[in-house]
C-alpha cells in the first residue's frame, strides 16, 4: 500500500508539489518552515532586504534578568528531528496529526519509540 504525504505551506496553507522544508538563518538563529516556491521567494527577498540592517546592528543583552524564562527551562522534545519529520512519520503510520500547531505528547512518544536516536538527552 502506498502512502502519499501532502506538504502544506506554513504561511498560507498552499498544498502544491513545490512545498518543502526550507531552513534559514536570521540574526544567528536557525529556523525552518514548510514553504512553497512563491512564499520561499518572498522570504528570501525579505531576508535580503534585512541583511544590511543586521550587519550594522549590535546584539542587545537583557540586563537585570533575574529569572529564567520558559524558553530557558523547557527541555527539547527531540534530538536531530523537526516537527515536520514527526508529522510526516505520523501520517505515514496512519496516526492522526494536525498539519500545524501543537503535536500531541503521545505522538512524540510513539515517534521516539520508533526512532530511539530522537530521544533528547537529560
N, C-alpha and C positions, 0 to 999 in steps of 0.2 A: 504494500500500500504506500502510495506517495503522499508526502505532506508538502503543502505549499505555505511558505511563510510570506506574509504580506507586511512589508515595512511601511510605516506611517510617518510622515513628516511631523516632527515635534512642534513645529510652529503653526502650521495651518491644517494639519490632518490629511494632506495630499497622500494618495496611495499609489504613486507611479512606480514603474520599474527602475527609475533612476534614484530612488530613495536609498540612502546608505548611511552608515555611521560615519560622521565627519568629526575628526579631532582638530582642536585648535587651541592656541595659547593667547592669553591676554594678561599682560602685566605679571608674567611669571607663573600664572595659574594655568593648569591644564583642564580643558573642558571637552565634552563630546555631546553631539546632538545627532539625531536621525534627521537628515535633510535631503530634499530633492535638489536637483541641479540648480533650479531657479533661486531657491532660498539660500543655497550654499554660495552662489554667486553674490547675492545681496550681502551675506555675512562677510565674504572676502572684501567687498567694496567698503563696508563699514570698518573692518579691521585696518585696511589700507589707509583710510581717512583718519583713523585714530592713532596710527603709528607715530606720526611726528609729535603728537602731544605726549604720548607715553615716553618717548625718548627724552623729552625735556623735563618730565615730571619727576619729582622726588617722592620716595616712599614715605608715608607718614605713619609713625608708630603711635599706637594708642597709649598715651602716658596715664599712669594712675589707675590702670585697670586692676582692680583688686581681686576679682574672682574670675574663674574660667567660665566662658560661655558654653552653650550647648555644643557648638562645633568642636570645642576643645575636649569634651568629655564623652562624646559618642564614639563607640567602638566601630570600626569599619565592618560592614556586612559581609564583604567578600574580599578575597585577595586575588588579583590578576584577572578579574572578570567584571564586566559592566552590567548595569541593569538591563541593557539591550540584550546582552548574552543570556541573561536569566529568562527574559521574556521569550526569546527565540527558542530556547531549550524547552520551556514550559509548553509553548504552543506545539512543538514537535512531539511532545509526550502526551498531548491531549489534555493538559492541565489548563484550566481557565485562568487567564491573567489579563489585567487591563492593559490597554495599549499605552496609557500614560498614567502618571500618578504613582501612589504607593503600591508596592508589591507586598502581598500578604506574607507574614512570617513563615507560614507552613510551606510556601513556595520556595523561599530561601532555604529552609531546612531540607526539602527534597532535592534542591539543586546541589547543595553541599554534600548530601549523601551520595549523589551521582557523580560529583566532582570533588573528591576529597582535598585536592590541591587548592580549592577555593576557600577552604576554612581559614578565617583570619587567625593570626597568632594572638595569643592572650597577652 
